[in-house]
Amino acid sequence: MKTDQISHEERRAVHGGAAPSRPVVVQAAAPSAARSRILGRTLVGALLGLLIVMALLMKWLVEHQVEVAAQRRAQEAVARAAWVRCFERASNRAIDACLKEKPRGQAD
């Protein structure tokens, strides 16, 4: 035997005593494909997060608008009541003087 060749027994000893087998070829995805998949998942997650935040903001906005509308209706009711009281006065001078005054609770 030549010195640069390895015997069959030596090969078995190197491979743990098992018979030599075919090398296992593992095909890994290309690095750019893996990165694009990770980037895609990240973007989808970020978009879902933004969608949740937007839904919560819309809920808050609607509730705020309902509260403001209720306050505005209450202020308008106070103003209407003040106008009615003014027109219940007996004389035109009293009505004019009353209309020039600001009713309580009415903003500028």
N, CA, C and O atoms as CSV, one atom per row, in Angstrom:
chain,resi,resn,atom,element,x,y,z
A,1,MET,N,N,0.827,-1.177,0.000
A,1,MET,CA,C,0.000,0.000,0.000
A,1,MET,C,C,0.872,1.241,0.000
A,1,MET,O,O,1.980,1.247,0.535
A,2,LYS,N,N,0.346,2.288,-0.611
A,2,LYS,CA,C,1.085,3.534,-0.632
A,2,LYS,C,C,0.848,4.282,0.669
A,2,LYS,O,O,-0.162,4.064,1.338
A,3,THR,N,N,1.756,5.146,1.023
A,3,THR,CA,C,1.654,5.872,2.286
A,3,THR,C,C,0.609,6.980,2.239
A,3,THR,O,O,0.107,7.377,3.291
A,4,ASP,N,N,0.260,7.501,1.050
A,4,ASP,CA,C,-0.723,8.574,0.980
A,4,ASP,C,C,-2.160,8.055,0.930
A,4,ASP,O,O,-3.095,8.855,0.956
A,5,GLN,N,N,-2.358,6.758,0.860
A,5,GLN,CA,C,-3.701,6.190,0.858
A,5,GLN,C,C,-4.053,5.695,2.254
A,5,GLN,O,O,-3.180,5.258,3.003
A,6,ILE,N,N,-5.349,5.764,2.604
A,6,ILE,CA,C,-5.820,5.320,3.912
A,6,ILE,C,C,-6.544,4.000,3.718
A,6,ILE,O,O,-7.284,3.818,2.751
A,7,SER,N,N,-6.328,3.103,4.630
A,7,SER,CA,C,-6.969,1.798,4.514
A,7,SER,C,C,-8.439,1.888,4.932
A,7,SER,O,O,-8.883,2.853,5.554
A,8,HIS,N,N,-9.165,0.842,4.560
A,8,HIS,CA,C,-10.587,0.780,4.865
A,8,HIS,C,C,-10.818,0.786,6.374
A,8,HIS,O,O,-11.757,1.431,6.840
A,9,GLU,N,N,-10.008,0.104,7.131
A,9,GLU,CA,C,-10.144,0.040,8.590
A,9,GLU,C,C,-9.869,1.407,9.226
A,9,GLU,O,O,-10.515,1.788,10.202
A,10,GLU,N,N,-8.904,2.136,8.663
A,10,GLU,CA,C,-8.601,3.457,9.195
A,10,GLU,C,C,-9.773,4.423,8.942
A,10,GLU,O,O,-10.076,5.278,9.774
A,11,ARG,N,N,-10.409,4.270,7.801
A,11,ARG,CA,C,-11.572,5.113,7.510
A,11,ARG,C,C,-12.695,4.831,8.494
A,11,ARG,O,O,-13.357,5.753,8.970
A,12,ARG,N,N,-12.909,3.564,8.799
A,12,ARG,CA,C,-13.953,3.205,9.762
A,12,ARG,C,C,-13.641,3.777,11.137
A,12,ARG,O,O,-14.542,4.229,11.843
A,13,ALA,N,N,-12.426,3.758,11.501
A,13,ALA,CA,C,-12.037,4.301,12.801
A,13,ALA,C,C,-12.282,5.810,12.840
A,13,ALA,O,O,-12.706,6.345,13.864
A,14,VAL,N,N,-12.022,6.480,11.748
A,14,VAL,CA,C,-12.252,7.925,11.702
A,14,VAL,C,C,-13.731,8.245,11.753
A,14,VAL,O,O,-14.109,9.232,12.385
A,15,HIS,N,N,-14.582,7.464,11.122
A,15,HIS,CA,C,-16.027,7.717,11.064
A,15,HIS,C,C,-16.781,7.044,12.200
A,15,HIS,O,O,-17.995,6.865,12.100
A,16,GLY,N,N,-16.107,6.671,13.265
A,16,GLY,CA,C,-16.794,6.090,14.422
A,16,GLY,C,C,-17.146,4.638,14.212
A,16,GLY,O,O,-18.080,4.149,14.849
A,17,GLY,N,N,-16.478,3.956,13.390
A,17,GLY,CA,C,-16.713,2.543,13.179
A,17,GLY,C,C,-17.834,2.250,12.221
A,17,GLY,O,O,-18.067,1.083,11.909
A,18,ALA,N,N,-18.522,3.219,11.750
A,18,ALA,CA,C,-19.620,2.996,10.820
A,18,ALA,C,C,-19.067,2.910,9.408
A,18,ALA,O,O,-17.984,3.408,9.098
A,19,ALA,N,N,-19.823,2.284,8.603
A,19,ALA,CA,C,-19.412,2.170,7.208
A,19,ALA,C,C,-19.450,3.551,6.568
A,19,ALA,O,O,-20.287,4.372,6.941
A,20,PRO,N,N,-18.603,3.816,5.653
A,20,PRO,CA,C,-18.621,5.119,5.011
A,20,PRO,C,C,-19.963,5.347,4.306
A,20,PRO,O,O,-20.487,4.453,3.641
A,21,SER,N,N,-20.489,6.515,4.457
A,21,SER,CA,C,-21.778,6.827,3.843
A,21,SER,C,C,-21.622,8.064,2.966
A,21,SER,O,O,-20.594,8.741,2.950
A,22,ARG,N,N,-22.702,8.313,2.242
A,22,ARG,CA,C,-22.680,9.487,1.383
A,22,ARG,C,C,-22.719,10.749,2.236
A,22,ARG,O,O,-23.349,10.763,3.293
A,23,PRO,N,N,-22.070,11.781,1.799
A,23,PRO,CA,C,-22.143,13.021,2.569
A,23,PRO,C,C,-23.550,13.624,2.477
A,23,PRO,O,O,-24.179,13.594,1.419
A,24,VAL,N,N,-24.026,14.161,3.574
A,24,VAL,CA,C,-25.344,14.772,3.628
A,24,VAL,C,C,-25.222,16.209,3.121
A,24,VAL,O,O,-24.433,17.011,3.619
A,25,VAL,N,N,-26.028,16.488,2.127
A,25,VAL,CA,C,-26.016,17.829,1.557
A,25,VAL,C,C,-27.221,18.573,2.106
A,25,VAL,O,O,-28.365,18.178,1.878
A,26,VAL,N,N,-26.960,19.635,2.817
A,26,VAL,CA,C,-28.029,20.457,3.373
A,26,VAL,C,C,-28.120,21.707,2.523
A,26,VAL,O,O,-27.159,22.463,2.377
A,27,GLN,N,N,-29.296,21.897,1.970
A,27,GLN,CA,C,-29.482,23.088,1.144
A,27,GLN,C,C,-30.096,24.174,2.019
A,27,GLN,O,O,-31.256,24.082,2.420
A,28,ALA,N,N,-29.330,25.169,2.299
A,28,ALA,CA,C,-29.810,26.296,3.092
A,28,ALA,C,C,-30.359,27.347,2.143
A,28,ALA,O,O,-29.913,27.489,1.004
A,29,ALA,N,N,-31.333,28.072,2.646
A,29,ALA,CA,C,-31.883,29.158,1.838
A,29,ALA,C,C,-30.809,30.221,1.659
A,29,ALA,O,O,-29.940,30.411,2.509
A,30,ALA,N,N,-30.896,30.880,0.570
A,30,ALA,CA,C,-29.933,31.936,0.310
A,30,ALA,C,C,-30.067,33.009,1.384
A,30,ALA,O,O,-31.174,33.273,1.853
A,31,PRO,N,N,-28.980,33.618,1.772
A,31,PRO,CA,C,-29.052,34.629,2.830
A,31,PRO,C,C,-30.003,35.774,2.486
A,31,PRO,O,O,-30.669,36.301,3.377
A,32,SER,N,N,-30.078,36.160,1.246
A,32,SER,CA,C,-30.979,37.256,0.883
A,32,SER,C,C,-32.442,36.831,1.017
A,32,SER,O,O,-33.286,37.646,1.390
A,33,ALA,N,N,-32.751,35.577,0.720
A,33,ALA,CA,C,-34.131,35.091,0.863
A,33,ALA,C,C,-34.521,35.036,2.338
A,33,ALA,O,O,-35.646,35.386,2.696
A,34,ALA,N,N,-33.600,34.601,3.189
A,34,ALA,CA,C,-33.886,34.544,4.621
A,34,ALA,C,C,-34.098,35.950,5.172
A,34,ALA,O,O,-35.010,36.184,5.965
A,35,ARG,N,N,-33.260,36.870,4.751
A,35,ARG,CA,C,-33.401,38.247,5.213
A,35,ARG,C,C,-34.720,38.854,4.745
A,35,ARG,O,O,-35.378,39.578,5.492
A,36,SER,N,N,-35.100,38.558,3.513
A,36,SER,CA,C,-36.351,39.130,3.009
A,36,SER,C,C,-37.554,38.533,3.744
A,36,SER,O,O,-38.544,39.231,3.965
A,37,ARG,N,N,-37.484,37.254,4.127
A,37,ARG,CA,C,-38.565,36.653,4.903
A,37,ARG,C,C,-38.665,37.299,6.280
A,37,ARG,O,O,-39.760,37.598,6.756
A,38,ILE,N,N,-37.522,37.510,6.911
A,38,ILE,CA,C,-37.503,38.142,8.234
A,38,ILE,C,C,-38.030,39.570,8.125
A,38,ILE,O,O,-38.812,40.012,8.966
A,39,LEU,N,N,-37.608,40.281,7.100
A,39,LEU,CA,C,-38.069,41.641,6.895
A,39,LEU,C,C,-39.575,41.671,6.651
A,39,LEU,O,O,-40.272,42.541,7.172
A,40,GLY,N,N,-40.072,40.734,5.868
A,40,GLY,CA,C,-41.511,40.661,5.610
A,40,GLY,C,C,-42.306,40.410,6.876
A,40,GLY,O,O,-43.343,41.037,7.096
A,41,ARG,N,N,-41.824,39.489,7.717
A,41,ARG,CA,C,-42.516,39.199,8.974
A,41,ARG,C,C,-42.475,40.411,9.902
A,41,ARG,O,O,-43.449,40.714,10.592
A,42,THR,N,N,-41.344,41.093,9.909
A,42,THR,CA,C,-41.219,42.283,10.746
A,42,THR,C,C,-42.200,43.361,10.290
A,42,THR,O,O,-42.858,43.994,11.115
A,43,LEU,N,N,-42.296,43.565,8.993
A,43,LEU,CA,C,-43.224,44.571,8.476
A,43,LEU,C,C,-44.675,44.211,8.771
A,43,LEU,O,O,-45.470,45.081,9.125
A,44,VAL,N,N,-45.023,42.944,8.628
A,44,VAL,CA,C,-46.391,42.515,8.930
A,44,VAL,C,C,-46.690,42.744,10.406
A,44,VAL,O,O,-47.773,43.218,10.751
A,45,GLY,N,N,-45.744,42.414,11.280
A,45,GLY,CA,C,-45.935,42.649,12.713
A,45,GLY,C,C,-46.092,44.124,13.034
A,45,GLY,O,O,-46.947,44.508,13.832
A,46,ALA,N,N,-45.260,44.953,12.406
A,46,ALA,CA,C,-45.349,46.397,12.633
A,46,ALA,C,C,-46.688,46.944,12.136
A,46,ALA,O,O,-47.292,47.793,12.792
A,47,LEU,N,N,-47.151,46.465,10.987
A,47,LEU,CA,C,-48.433,46.932,10.462
A,47,LEU,C,C,-49.595,46.504,11.355
A,47,LEU,O,O,-50.539,47.267,11.554
A,48,LEU,N,N,-49.528,45.294,11.890
A,48,LEU,CA,C,-50.580,44.856,12.812
A,48,LEU,C,C,-50.574,45.701,14.081
A,48,LEU,O,O,-51.633,46.058,14.597
A,49,GLY,N,N,-49.386,46.019,14.582
A,49,GLY,CA,C,-49.286,46.889,15.750
A,49,GLY,C,C,-49.879,48.264,15.481
A,49,GLY,O,O,-50.616,48.804,16.307
A,50,LEU,N,N,-49.555,48.826,14.326
A,50,LEU,CA,C,-50.102,50.132,13.964
A,50,LEU,C,C,-51.616,50.079,13.801
A,50,LEU,O,O,-52.317,51.030,14.147
A,51,LEU,N,N,-52.115,48.972,13.275
A,51,LEU,CA,C,-53.563,48.816,13.124
A,51,LEU,C,C,-54.255,48.805,14.485
A,51,LEU,O,O,-55.319,49.403,14.647
A,52,ILE,N,N,-53.664,48.140,15.444
A,52,ILE,CA,C,-54.235,48.094,16.797
A,52,ILE,C,C,-54.210,49.483,17.423
A,52,ILE,O,O,-55.188,49.912,18.035
A,53,VAL,N,N,-53.089,50.184,17.269
A,53,VAL,CA,C,-52.984,51.541,17.819
A,53,VAL,C,C,-54.012,52.459,17.162
A,53,VAL,O,O,-54.650,53.266,17.839
A,54,MET,N,N,-54.171,52.338,15.857
A,54,MET,CA,C,-55.132,53.178,15.145
A,54,MET,C,C,-56.562,52.894,15.619
A,54,MET,O,O,-57.359,53.820,15.774
A,55,ALA,N,N,-56.883,51.632,15.846
A,55,ALA,CA,C,-58.223,51.279,16.325
A,55,ALA,C,C,-58.471,51.874,17.709
A,55,ALA,O,O,-59.559,52.381,17.978
A,56,LEU,N,N,-57.467,51.815,18.588
A,56,LEU,CA,C,-57.628,52.391,19.924
A,56,LEU,C,C,-57.773,53.911,19.857
A,56,LEU,O,O,-58.567,54.493,20.596
A,57,LEU,N,N,-57.013,54.548,18.979
A,57,LEU,CA,C,-57.139,55.996,18.822
A,57,LEU,C,C,-58.509,56.386,18.276
A,57,LEU,O,O,-59.094,57.377,18.712
A,58,MET,N,N,-59.016,55.617,17.334
A,58,MET,CA,C,-60.345,55.900,16.784
A,58,MET,C,C,-61.414,55.739,17.873
A,58,MET,O,O,-62.352,56.534,17.941
A,59,LYS,N,N,-61.277,54.731,18.710
A,59,LYS,CA,C,-62.228,54.526,19.807
A,59,LYS,C,C,-62.204,55.727,20.745
A,59,LYS,O,O,-63.257,56.234,21.130
A,60,TRP,N,N,-61.003,56.188,21.117
A,60,TRP,CA,C,-60.888,57.338,21.994
A,60,TRP,C,C,-61.485,58.581,21.338
A,60,TRP,O,O,-62.184,59.355,21.992
A,61,LEU,N,N,-61.213,58.772,20.051
A,61,LEU,CA,C,-61.716,59.947,19.347
A,61,LEU,C,C,-63.242,59.975,19.317
A,61,LEU,O,O,-63.849,61.024,19.533
A,62,VAL,N,N,-63.852,58.847,19.056
A,62,VAL,CA,C,-65.318,58.784,19.021
A,62,VAL,C,C,-65.895,59.083,20.401
A,62,VAL,O,O,-66.865,59.832,20.520
A,63,GLU,N,N,-65.302,58.499,21.446
A,63,GLU,CA,C,-65.787,58.766,22.801
A,63,GLU,C,C,-65.633,60.246,23.149
A,63,GLU,O,O,-66.524,60.837,23.758
A,64,HIS,N,N,-64.516,60.839,22.767
A,64,HIS,CA,C,-64.278,62.252,23.039
A,64,HIS,C,C,-65.303,63.125,22.309
A,64,HIS,O,O,-65.831,64.078,22.881
A,65,GLN,N,N,-65.579,62.798,21.053
A,65,GLN,CA,C,-66.556,63.578,20.298
A,65,GLN,C,C,-67.947,63.474,20.898
A,65,GLN,O,O,-68.693,64.454,20.901
A,66,VAL,N,N,-68.305,62.312,21.403
A,66,VAL,CA,C,-69.621,62.141,22.038
A,66,VAL,C,C,-69.708,63.004,23.294
A,66,VAL,O,O,-70.728,63.648,23.538
A,67,GLU,N,N,-68.626,63.017,24.102
A,67,GLU,CA,C,-68.629,63.837,25.309
A,67,GLU,C,C,-68.729,65.326,24.977
A,67,GLU,O,O,-69.484,66.056,25.619
A,68,VAL,N,N,-67.979,65.773,23.988
A,68,VAL,CA,C,-67.997,67.180,23.602
A,68,VAL,C,C,-69.372,67.567,23.062
A,68,VAL,O,O,-69.868,68.657,23.348
A,69,ALA,N,N,-69.981,66.689,22.292
A,69,ALA,CA,C,-71.321,66.978,21.756
A,69,ALA,C,C,-72.333,67.103,22.893
A,69,ALA,O,O,-73.218,67.958,22.840
A,70,ALA,N,N,-72.213,66.266,23.913
A,70,ALA,CA,C,-73.135,66.349,25.049
A,70,ALA,C,C,-72.944,67.672,25.798
A,70,ALA,O,O,-73.919,68.300,26.211
A,71,GLN,N,N,-71.699,68.089,25.969
A,71,GLN,CA,C,-71.440,69.371,26.634
A,71,GLN,C,C,-71.990,70.533,25.804
A,71,GLN,O,O,-72.565,71.473,26.353
A,72,ARG,N,N,-71.814,70.467,24.487
A,72,ARG,CA,C,-72.311,71.529,23.616
A,72,ARG,C,C,-73.839,71.607,23.678
A,72,ARG,O,O,-74.407,72.698,23.724
A,73,ARG,N,N,-74.495,70.454,23.678
A,73,ARG,CA,C,-75.960,70.453,23.777
A,73,ARG,C,C,-76.420,71.070,25.097
A,73,ARG,O,O,-77.414,71.794,25.132
A,74,ALA,N,N,-75.699,70.784,26.182
A,74,ALA,CA,C,-76.060,71.352,27.481
A,74,ALA,C,C,-75.888,72.869,27.466
A,74,ALA,O,O,-76.738,73.593,27.984
A,75,GLN,N,N,-74.787,73.356,26.872
A,75,GLN,CA,C,-74.562,74.808,26.786
A,75,GLN,C,C,-75.618,75.477,25.913
A,75,GLN,O,O,-76.083,76.571,26.234
A,76,GLU,N,N,-75.996,74.835,24.818
A,76,GLU,CA,C,-77.034,75.399,23.958
A,76,GLU,C,C,-78.378,75.442,24.670
A,76,GLU,O,O,-79.159,76.372,24.467
A,77,ALA,N,N,-78.652,74.448,25.497
A,77,ALA,CA,C,-79.909,74.444,26.255
A,77,ALA,C,C,-79.928,75.603,27.247
A,77,ALA,O,O,-80.963,76.242,27.436
A,78,VAL,N,N,-78.779,75.878,27.885
A,78,VAL,CA,C,-78.696,77.003,28.815
A,78,VAL,C,C,-78.924,78.309,28.060
A,78,VAL,O,O,-79.640,79.186,28.543
A,79,ALA,N,N,-78.322,78.444,26.882
A,79,ALA,CA,C,-78.483,79.676,26.089
A,79,ALA,C,C,-79.933,79.852,25.644
A,79,ALA,O,O,-80.462,80.962,25.693
A,80,ARG,N,N,-80.577,78.772,25.211
A,80,ARG,CA,C,-81.984,78.869,24.798
A,80,ARG,C,C,-82.878,79.278,25.966
A,80,ARG,O,O,-83.805,80.072,25.809
A,81,ALA,N,N,-82.581,78.718,27.146
A,81,ALA,CA,C,-83.374,79.072,28.330
A,81,ALA,C,C,-83.190,80.550,28.667
A,81,ALA,O,O,-84.140,81.223,29.067
A,82,ALA,N,N,-81.966,81.050,28.505
A,82,ALA,CA,C,-81.719,82.476,28.771
A,82,ALA,C,C,-82.476,83.345,27.775
A,82,ALA,O,O,-83.029,84.373,28.164
A,83,TRP,N,N,-82.514,82.967,26.525
A,83,TRP,CA,C,-83.256,83.731,25.509
A,83,TRP,C,C,-84.746,83.736,25.826
A,83,TRP,O,O,-85.418,84.758,25.694
A,84,VAL,N,N,-85.245,82.593,26.242
A,84,VAL,CA,C,-86.674,82.499,26.577
A,84,VAL,C,C,-86.988,83.423,27.746
A,84,VAL,O,O,-88.012,84.106,27.738
A,85,ARG,N,N,-86.110,83.448,28.756
A,85,ARG,CA,C,-86.338,84.326,29.906
A,85,ARG,C,C,-86.308,85.796,29.477
A,85,ARG,O,O,-87.064,86.617,29.997
A,86,CYS,N,N,-85.422,86.122,28.514
A,86,CYS,CA,C,-85.353,87.504,28.041
A,86,CYS,C,C,-86.659,87.905,27.367
A,86,CYS,O,O,-87.167,89.002,27.600
A,87,PHE,N,N,-87.201,87.029,26.540
A,87,PHE,CA,C,-88.408,87.390,25.803
A,87,PHE,C,C,-89.666,87.335,26.659
A,87,PHE,O,O,-90.736,87.743,26.209
A,88,GLU,N,N,-89.554,86.837,27.884
A,88,GLU,CA,C,-90.683,86.846,28.803
A,88,GLU,C,C,-90.829,88.200,29.493
A,88,GLU,O,O,-91.809,88.438,30.198
A,89,ARG,N,N,-89.856,89.087,29.290
A,89,ARG,CA,C,-89.908,90.419,29.913
A,89,ARG,C,C,-91.075,91.214,29.320
A,89,ARG,O,O,-91.536,90.945,28.210
A,90,ALA,N,N,-91.525,92.172,30.071
A,90,ALA,CA,C,-92.710,92.936,29.667
A,90,ALA,C,C,-92.417,93.992,28.620
A,90,ALA,O,O,-93.191,94.142,27.675
A,91,SER,N,N,-91.322,94.731,28.757
A,91,SER,CA,C,-91.091,95.845,27.834
A,91,SER,C,C,-89.973,95.516,26.855
A,91,SER,O,O,-89.148,94.632,27.082
A,92,ASN,N,N,-89.981,96.268,25.753
A,92,ASN,CA,C,-88.935,96.089,24.741
A,92,ASN,C,C,-87.565,96.489,25.276
A,92,ASN,O,O,-86.560,95.866,24.935
A,93,ARG,N,N,-87.520,97.527,26.114
A,93,ARG,CA,C,-86.246,97.944,26.706
A,93,ARG,C,C,-85.660,96.829,27.561
A,93,ARG,O,O,-84.457,96.571,27.506
A,94,ALA,N,N,-86.488,96.177,28.338
A,94,ALA,CA,C,-86.026,95.078,29.204
A,94,ALA,C,C,-85.521,93.908,28.361
A,94,ALA,O,O,-84.543,93.249,28.714
A,95,ILE,N,N,-86.206,93.660,27.239
A,95,ILE,CA,C,-85.776,92.580,26.336
A,95,ILE,C,C,-84.424,92.926,25.723
A,95,ILE,O,O,-83.526,92.083,25.703
A,96,ASP,N,N,-84.261,94.155,25.220
A,96,ASP,CA,C,-82.993,94.570,24.618
A,96,ASP,C,C,-81.854,94.523,25.629
A,96,ASP,O,O,-80.755,94.069,25.310
A,97,ALA,N,N,-82.112,94.989,26.842
A,97,ALA,CA,C,-81.077,94.970,27.887
A,97,ALA,C,C,-80.696,93.533,28.230
A,97,ALA,O,O,-79.526,93.225,28.456
A,98,CYS,N,N,-81.665,92.690,28.265
A,98,CYS,CA,C,-81.398,91.278,28.590
A,98,CYS,C,C,-80.594,90.596,27.493
A,98,CYS,O,O,-79.695,89.808,27.783
A,99,LEU,N,N,-80.911,90.893,26.227
A,99,LEU,CA,C,-80.194,90.266,25.114
A,99,LEU,C,C,-78.745,90.742,25.016
A,99,LEU,O,O,-77.891,90.017,24.505
A,100,LYS,N,N,-78.459,91.947,25.497
A,100,LYS,CA,C,-77.087,92.450,25.461
A,100,LYS,C,C,-76.215,91.788,26.514
A,100,LYS,O,O,-74.996,91.717,26.352
A,101,GLU,N,N,-76.809,91.311,27.568
A,101,GLU,CA,C,-76.048,90.621,28.623
A,101,GLU,C,C,-75.719,89.198,28.165
A,101,GLU,O,O,-76.452,88.576,27.397
A,102,LYS,N,N,-74.606,88.724,28.663
A,102,LYS,CA,C,-74.263,87.332,28.366
A,102,LYS,C,C,-74.951,86.445,29.393
A,102,LYS,O,O,-74.907,86.730,30.589
A,103,PRO,N,N,-75.573,85.392,28.943
A,103,PRO,CA,C,-76.142,84.447,29.918
A,103,PRO,C,C,-75.021,83.705,30.639
A,103,PRO,O,O,-73.941,83.502,30.084
A,104,ARG,N,N,-75.287,83.305,31.871
A,104,ARG,CA,C,-74.284,82.553,32.612
A,104,ARG,C,C,-74.023,81.208,31.952
A,104,ARG,O,O,-74.933,80.561,31.434
A,105,GLY,N,N,-72.757,80.804,31.983
A,105,GLY,CA,C,-72.392,79.509,31.418
A,105,GLY,C,C,-72.153,79.519,29.941
A,105,GLY,O,O,-71.767,78.493,29.382
A,106,GLN,N,N,-72.368,80.649,29.270
A,106,GLN,CA,C,-72.141,80.695,27.831
A,106,GLN,C,C,-70.733,81.229,27.590
A,106,GLN,O,O,-70.353,82.264,28.137
A,107,ALA,N,N,-69.975,80.529,26.782
A,107,ALA,CA,C,-68.586,80.908,26.504
A,107,ALA,C,C,-68.556,81.961,25.408
A,107,ALA,O,O,-69.536,82.165,24.691
A,108,ASP,N,N,-67.389,82.638,25.290
A,108,ASP,CA,C,-67.226,83.637,24.226
A,108,ASP,C,C,-67.258,83.012,22.864
A,108,ASP,O,O,-67.135,83.713,21.860
